[in-house]
Amino acid sequence: MIQWQKSSFSSGSDGASCVEVAHGETSLLLRESDDPTRILTVAPTALAALLQGVVTHPRPPEA
């Protein structure tokens, strides 16, 4: 059984607007709580690179 963990940055008091992550056999699994059947499989190094890019180059605020 896959054990999903919700992001600490998820919004909504009911937990319905969440990004969740889990360990697969050789990769990480990502999904949105509002569409739990759609699962994205990513390599741990690819997710780490994405997160580092977000931290290093945050999106500017919209005008």
CNS distance restraints for C-alpha pairs under 8 A (distance, minus, plus):
assign (resid   2 and name CA) (resid  22 and name CA) 6.70 0.50 0.50
assign (resid   2 and name CA) (resid  23 and name CA) 7.44 0.50 0.50
assign (resid   2 and name CA) (resid  24 and name CA) 7.73 0.50 0.50
assign (resid   3 and name CA) (resid  22 and name CA) 5.94 0.50 0.50
assign (resid   3 and name CA) (resid  23 and name CA) 7.65 0.50 0.50
assign (resid   4 and name CA) (resid  20 and name CA) 5.89 0.50 0.50
assign (resid   4 and name CA) (resid  21 and name CA) 5.54 0.50 0.50
assign (resid   4 and name CA) (resid  22 and name CA) 4.83 0.50 0.50
assign (resid   5 and name CA) (resid  20 and name CA) 5.24 0.50 0.50
assign (resid   5 and name CA) (resid  21 and name CA) 5.33 0.50 0.50
assign (resid   5 and name CA) (resid  22 and name CA) 6.27 0.50 0.50
assign (resid   6 and name CA) (resid  10 and name CA) 7.15 0.50 0.50
assign (resid   6 and name CA) (resid  18 and name CA) 6.20 0.50 0.50
assign (resid   6 and name CA) (resid  19 and name CA) 5.90 0.50 0.50
assign (resid   6 and name CA) (resid  20 and name CA) 4.38 0.50 0.50
assign (resid   6 and name CA) (resid  21 and name CA) 6.61 0.50 0.50
assign (resid   7 and name CA) (resid  18 and name CA) 6.50 0.50 0.50
assign (resid   7 and name CA) (resid  19 and name CA) 5.59 0.50 0.50
assign (resid   7 and name CA) (resid  20 and name CA) 5.86 0.50 0.50
assign (resid   7 and name CA) (resid  21 and name CA) 7.56 0.50 0.50
assign (resid  10 and name CA) (resid  15 and name CA) 7.25 0.50 0.50
assign (resid  10 and name CA) (resid  17 and name CA) 6.06 0.50 0.50
assign (resid  10 and name CA) (resid  18 and name CA) 4.68 0.50 0.50
assign (resid  10 and name CA) (resid  19 and name CA) 6.47 0.50 0.50
assign (resid  11 and name CA) (resid  15 and name CA) 6.72 0.50 0.50
assign (resid  11 and name CA) (resid  16 and name CA) 7.78 0.50 0.50
assign (resid  11 and name CA) (resid  17 and name CA) 5.58 0.50 0.50
assign (resid  11 and name CA) (resid  18 and name CA) 6.59 0.50 0.50
assign (resid  12 and name CA) (resid  16 and name CA) 6.36 0.50 0.50
assign (resid  12 and name CA) (resid  17 and name CA) 5.98 0.50 0.50
assign (resid  16 and name CA) (resid  33 and name CA) 5.96 0.50 0.50
assign (resid  16 and name CA) (resid  34 and name CA) 6.24 0.50 0.50
assign (resid  17 and name CA) (resid  32 and name CA) 7.34 0.50 0.50
assign (resid  17 and name CA) (resid  33 and name CA) 6.23 0.50 0.50
assign (resid  17 and name CA) (resid  34 and name CA) 6.65 0.50 0.50
assign (resid  18 and name CA) (resid  32 and name CA) 5.73 0.50 0.50
assign (resid  18 and name CA) (resid  33 and name CA) 5.25 0.50 0.50
assign (resid  18 and name CA) (resid  34 and name CA) 7.62 0.50 0.50
assign (resid  19 and name CA) (resid  30 and name CA) 7.08 0.50 0.50
assign (resid  19 and name CA) (resid  31 and name CA) 5.87 0.50 0.50
assign (resid  19 and name CA) (resid  32 and name CA) 4.69 0.50 0.50
assign (resid  19 and name CA) (resid  33 and name CA) 6.30 0.50 0.50
assign (resid  20 and name CA) (resid  30 and name CA) 5.69 0.50 0.50
assign (resid  20 and name CA) (resid  31 and name CA) 5.37 0.50 0.50
assign (resid  20 and name CA) (resid  32 and name CA) 6.15 0.50 0.50
assign (resid  20 and name CA) (resid  33 and name CA) 6.91 0.50 0.50
assign (resid  21 and name CA) (resid  28 and name CA) 6.91 0.50 0.50
assign (resid  21 and name CA) (resid  29 and name CA) 5.50 0.50 0.50
assign (resid  21 and name CA) (resid  30 and name CA) 4.66 0.50 0.50
assign (resid  21 and name CA) (resid  31 and name CA) 6.70 0.50 0.50
assign (resid  22 and name CA) (resid  28 and name CA) 5.86 0.50 0.50
assign (resid  22 and name CA) (resid  29 and name CA) 5.08 0.50 0.50
assign (resid  22 and name CA) (resid  30 and name CA) 6.69 0.50 0.50
assign (resid  23 and name CA) (resid  27 and name CA) 6.42 0.50 0.50
assign (resid  23 and name CA) (resid  28 and name CA) 4.83 0.50 0.50
assign (resid  23 and name CA) (resid  29 and name CA) 6.09 0.50 0.50
assign (resid  24 and name CA) (resid  28 and name CA) 5.32 0.50 0.50
assign (resid  24 and name CA) (resid  29 and name CA) 6.13 0.50 0.50
assign (resid  26 and name CA) (resid  43 and name CA) 7.69 0.50 0.50
assign (resid  27 and name CA) (resid  41 and name CA) 6.40 0.50 0.50
assign (resid  27 and name CA) (resid  42 and name CA) 5.69 0.50 0.50
assign (resid  27 and name CA) (resid  43 and name CA) 4.94 0.50 0.50
assign (resid  27 and name CA) (resid  44 and name CA) 6.21 0.50 0.50
assign (resid  28 and name CA) (resid  41 and name CA) 5.80 0.50 0.50
assign (resid  28 and name CA) (resid  42 and name CA) 5.30 0.50 0.50
assign (resid  28 and name CA) (resid  43 and name CA) 6.08 0.50 0.50
assign (resid  28 and name CA) (resid  44 and name CA) 6.09 0.50 0.50
assign (resid  29 and name CA) (resid  39 and name CA) 6.38 0.50 0.50
assign (resid  29 and name CA) (resid  40 and name CA) 5.65 0.50 0.50
assign (resid  29 and name CA) (resid  41 and name CA) 4.74 0.50 0.50
assign (resid  29 and name CA) (resid  42 and name CA) 6.38 0.50 0.50
assign (resid  30 and name CA) (resid  39 and name CA) 5.65 0.50 0.50
assign (resid  30 and name CA) (resid  40 and name CA) 5.03 0.50 0.50
assign (resid  30 and name CA) (resid  41 and name CA) 6.47 0.50 0.50
assign (resid  30 and name CA) (resid  42 and name CA) 7.74 0.50 0.50
assign (resid  31 and name CA) (resid  35 and name CA) 7.22 0.50 0.50
assign (resid  31 and name CA) (resid  36 and name CA) 5.90 0.50 0.50
assign (resid  31 and name CA) (resid  37 and name CA) 7.80 0.50 0.50
assign (resid  31 and name CA) (resid  38 and name CA) 6.28 0.50 0.50
assign (resid  31 and name CA) (resid  39 and name CA) 4.93 0.50 0.50
assign (resid  31 and name CA) (resid  40 and name CA) 6.28 0.50 0.50
assign (resid  32 and name CA) (resid  36 and name CA) 5.83 0.50 0.50
assign (resid  32 and name CA) (resid  38 and name CA) 7.70 0.50 0.50
assign (resid  42 and name CA) (resid  46 and name CA) 6.55 0.50 0.50
assign (resid  42 and name CA) (resid  47 and name CA) 6.55 0.50 0.50
assign (resid  43 and name CA) (resid  47 and name CA) 6.43 0.50 0.50
assign (resid  44 and name CA) (resid  48 and name CA) 6.14 0.50 0.50
assign (resid  45 and name CA) (resid  49 and name CA) 6.15 0.50 0.50
assign (resid  46 and name CA) (resid  50 and name CA) 6.24 0.50 0.50
assign (resid  47 and name CA) (resid  51 and name CA) 6.17 0.50 0.50
assign (resid  48 and name CA) (resid  52 and name CA) 6.08 0.50 0.50
assign (resid  49 and name CA) (resid  53 and name CA) 6.12 0.50 0.50
assign (resid  50 and name CA) (resid  54 and name CA) 6.31 0.50 0.50
assign (resid  51 and name CA) (resid  55 and name CA) 6.26 0.50 0.50
assign (resid  52 and name CA) (resid  56 and name CA) 5.97 0.50 0.50
assign (resid  53 and name CA) (resid  57 and name CA) 5.70 0.50 0.50
assign (resid  53 and name CA) (resid  58 and name CA) 7.73 0.50 0.50
assign (resid  54 and name CA) (resid  58 and name CA) 5.17 0.50 0.50
assign (resid  54 and name CA) (resid  59 and name CA) 7.63 0.50 0.50
